[in-house]
């Protein structure tokens, strides 16, 4: 099995969570964003949920969202001032409806975290024109609609954060995820251009690229690989861990902590960047 994160990391995160629960009074640390509002897309599980929890732990009024309202509500109920909203981010209409409902619930959005399901796996030679249109729609057009609706308020108040939960495919295309790589690289180009344009307005725009993070989806993929190869799940995880310099998969809350920092007041000079949270797994700088 993967090596567990250091006890100090787990204890530090537990302190952060407890400090901003409904019954707590003071934050564990001050990132300068207590009282801000955040819309975290696709945040009922995985990296989206971890990012939402990290922001809520800093006193941000977070809108958790997803296709299943009960799961979004379960995340939100852990923190005072947070809400859960059902959302379908497969269309522009669904994205705009989410922003409208979020603003009705918590006010205009100060922090926008872009996230959503990726297109189907496949190599570059196995995709067709329809696949490409769908990938561009879900990973670029829908994300643009979210930014378009939230950005005016950020620029008017001279403060805002846009963060995309992205993929290492932005740095180097992943052979088996051609559609995801194409769509996310298009989004990366748009966000870089946007960062250059709105930085003077106090709005930062960044991407956070995960490596191998132990989400439910990753565990499910490992289990499927174990079935097809005849290896045990533990053998699969040990094999992959050997390819990561820190010797283990990351925890979702470790990713969330970096995401919260990038959305914070302290990160006001970080913009237009694609930052990796991957345990050193990628060989490039």
LUMTINU-590439 format. One record per residue (C-alpha): x, y, z; residue number from 1. Coordinates in steps of 0.2 Angstrom, whole numbers. Each point is the difference from the previous one (the first is absolute). Layout:
BEGIN
X, Y, Z, NUM $
...
END
This chain:
BEGIN
0, 0, 0, 1 $
5, 18, -2, 2 $
10, 8, 14, 3 $
-11, 10, 11, 4 $
3, 19, 1, 5 $
10, 6, 15, 6 $
-9, 0, 17, 7 $
4, 19, 1, 8 $
-10, 3, -17, 9 $
-15, -9, 6, 10 $
0, 8, 17, 11 $
2, 18, -8, 12 $
-14, -3, -11, 13 $
-11, -7, 14, 14 $
3, 16, 9, 15 $
-5, 11, -15, 16 $
-16, -10, -2, 17 $
-5, 1, 18, 18 $
4, 18, 2, 19 $
-13, 5, -13, 20 $
-14, -12, 4, 21 $
-17, 7, 6, 22 $
5, -1, 18, 23 $
17, 9, -2, 24 $
4, 18, 2, 25 $
18, 3, -6, 26 $
9, -6, -16, 27 $
16, -11, 2, 28 $
9, 12, -12, 29 $
-5, 16, -9, 30 $
1, 1, -19, 31 $
-9, 16, 0, 32 $
-16, -7, -9, 33 $
-12, -2, 15, 34 $
-17, 6, -5, 35 $
3, -1, -18, 36 $
-12, -10, -11, 37 $
6, -15, -12, 38 $
-9, -10, -13, 39 $
9, -17, -1, 40 $
-6, -10, -15, 41 $
-2, -19, 0, 42 $
4, 0, 19, 43 $
-10, -15, 7, 44 $
16, -11, 0, 45 $
18, -1, -5, 46 $
10, 15, -3, 47 $
-14, 12, -1, 48 $
-7, -5, 17, 49 $
18, 1, 7, 50 $
2, 18, -7, 51 $
-17, 5, 7, 52 $
4, -7, 17, 53 $
16, 9, 1, 54 $
-8, 17, -5, 55 $
-14, -3, 13, 56 $
13, -4, 13, 57 $
7, 18, -3, 58 $
-17, 8, 3, 59 $
-6, 1, -18, 60 $
-18, -2, -4, 61 $
1, -14, -12, 62 $
-13, -6, -13, 63 $
3, -18, -2, 64 $
-8, -7, -16, 65 $
-3, -16, -10, 66 $
-13, -10, -9, 67 $
-6, -8, 17, 68 $
-6, 14, 11, 69 $
0, -11, 16, 70 $
19, -3, -2, 71 $
3, 19, -2, 72 $
-11, 3, 15, 73 $
10, -13, 10, 74 $
16, 9, -4, 75 $
-7, 18, 4, 76 $
-8, -6, 17, 77 $
17, -2, 8, 78 $
2, 19, -1, 79 $
-9, 16, 6, 80 $
-6, 10, -15, 81 $
3, -12, -13, 82 $
-13, -7, -12, 83 $
-2, -15, -12, 84 $
-8, 2, -17, 85 $
-5, -12, -14, 86 $
8, 4, -16, 87 $
3, -7, -18, 88 $
16, 7, -7, 89 $
-2, -10, -17, 90 $
-8, 16, -8, 91 $
2, 19, 0, 92 $
-18, 1, 6, 93 $
4, -11, 15, 94 $
16, 10, 4, 95 $
-10, 17, 0, 96 $
-14, -7, 11, 97 $
13, -6, 13, 98 $
8, 18, 1, 99 $
-18, 7, 1, 100 $
-4, -12, 14, 101 $
16, 3, 9, 102 $
-1, 18, 0, 103 $
-18, -1, 7, 104 $
7, -11, 14, 105 $
16, 9, 6, 106 $
2, 16, -10, 107 $
11, 4, -15, 108 $
15, -11, -3, 109 $
17, 5, 6, 110 $
9, -17, -3, 111 $
-4, -11, -15, 112 $
7, -18, -1, 113 $
-3, -8, -17, 114 $
-2, -19, 0, 115 $
-10, -13, -9, 116 $
0, -17, -7, 117 $
12, -4, -15, 118 $
-4, -7, -16, 119 $
1, -19, -4, 120 $
18, -8, -1, 121 $
8, -4, -16, 122 $
15, 3, -11, 123 $
2, 14, -13, 124 $
-4, -13, -14, 125 $
-16, -7, 8, 126 $
-9, 17, 2, 127 $
-12, 8, -13, 128 $
-6, 17, -4, 129 $
-15, -2, 11, 130 $
11, -5, 15, 131 $
11, 16, -3, 132 $
-15, 11, 0, 133 $
-6, -8, 16, 134 $
17, 2, 9, 135 $
1, 18, -5, 136 $
-18, 4, 5, 137 $
2, -8, 18, 138 $
18, 5, 4, 139 $
1, 17, -9, 140 $
-17, 8, -4, 141 $
-9, -5, 16, 142 $
15, 6, 10, 143 $
0, 17, -9, 144 $
-19, 2, 4, 145 $
4, -2, 18, 146 $
14, 13, -1, 147 $
-10, 12, -10, 148 $
-14, 1, 13, 149 $
11, 1, 15, 150 $
14, 11, -6, 151 $
-9, 17, -1, 152 $
-2, 1, 19, 153 $
18, -5, 3, 154 $
6, 14, -11, 155 $
-12, 13, 7, 156 $
6, -4, 18, 157 $
18, -1, -5, 158 $
2, -17, 7, 159 $
-3, -18, -6, 160 $
6, -17, -2, 161 $
-2, -12, -15, 162 $
8, -18, 3, 163 $
-2, -14, -12, 164 $
1, -18, 7, 165 $
10, -7, -15, 166 $
11, -14, -6, 167 $
18, -4, -3, 168 $
-6, -2, -18, 169 $
2, 19, -1, 170 $
19, -2, 2, 171 $
2, -16, -11, 172 $
-15, -8, -9, 173 $
-5, -17, 7, 174 $
-1, -13, -14, 175 $
-15, -9, 7, 176 $
-9, 16, 4, 177 $
1, 10, -17, 178 $
-16, 9, 1, 179 $
3, 6, 18, 180 $
17, 6, -5, 181 $
-7, 9, -15, 182 $
-14, 8, 10, 183 $
10, 5, 15, 184 $
14, 7, -10, 185 $
-12, 11, -9, 186 $
-6, 6, 17, 187 $
17, 3, 6, 188 $
3, 12, -15, 189 $
-16, 9, 4, 190 $
4, 2, 18, 191 $
18, 6, -3, 192 $
-6, 13, -11, 193 $
-14, 5, 12, 194 $
13, 1, 14, 195 $
10, 13, -10, 196 $
-15, 10, -3, 197 $
-8, 1, 18, 198 $
15, -1, 11, 199 $
0, 19, 1, 200 $
-17, -1, 8, 201 $
6, -10, 14, 202 $
-7, -17, -7, 203 $
12, -15, -1, 204 $
-3, -14, -12, 205 $
9, -17, 3, 206 $
0, -18, -4, 207 $
4, -14, 13, 208 $
6, -16, -8, 209 $
-2, -16, 10, 210 $
11, -15, -1, 211 $
-6, -16, 7, 212 $
-12, 4, 14, 213 $
-9, -13, 10, 214 $
-18, 4, -5, 215 $
-14, -13, -1, 216 $
2, 1, -19, 217 $
18, -4, 0, 218 $
-3, -14, 12, 219 $
-13, -7, -12, 220 $
12, 1, -15, 221 $
13, -9, 11, 222 $
-13, -14, 4, 223 $
-4, -2, -18, 224 $
18, -1, -5, 225 $
2, -13, 13, 226 $
-14, -11, -7, 227 $
7, 1, -18, 228 $
18, -4, 5, 229 $
-2, -13, 14, 230 $
10, 11, 12, 231 $
-7, 5, 17, 232 $
-5, 17, 3, 233 $
14, 2, 13, 234 $
12, -5, -14, 235 $
-7, 12, -12, 236 $
2, 14, 13, 237 $
18, -5, 5, 238 $
5, 0, -19, 239 $
-6, 17, -3, 240 $
6, 7, 16, 241 $
18, -5, -5, 242 $
-2, 13, -15, 243 $
-4, 14, 12, 244 $
15, 9, 8, 245 $
-9, 2, 17, 246 $
-4, -19, -1, 247 $
-19, 1, 2, 248 $
-16, 7, -8, 249 $
-6, 17, 6, 250 $
-15, 3, 12, 251 $
-15, 10, -7, 252 $
2, 12, 15, 253 $
18, 3, -4, 254 $
-5, 6, -17, 255 $
-14, 10, 8, 256 $
12, 9, 11, 257 $
10, 6, -15, 258 $
-16, 6, -9, 259 $
-5, 10, 15, 260 $
16, 9, 0, 261 $
-1, 4, -18, 262 $
-17, 8, 4, 263 $
6, 9, 14, 264 $
5, 18, 3, 265 $
18, -6, 3, 266 $
1, -6, -18, 267 $
-4, 17, -7, 268 $
16, 0, -11, 269 $
-2, -18, -7, 270 $
-10, 1, -16, 271 $
0, -7, -18, 272 $
8, -16, 7, 273 $
-2, -19, -2, 274 $
6, -7, 17, 275 $
2, -18, 3, 276 $
-4, -10, 15, 277 $
7, -17, -4, 278 $
13, -5, 12, 279 $
13, 3, -13, 280 $
-7, -13, -12, 281 $
2, 11, -15, 282 $
18, 0, -7, 283 $
0, 18, -7, 284 $
2, 16, 10, 285 $
END
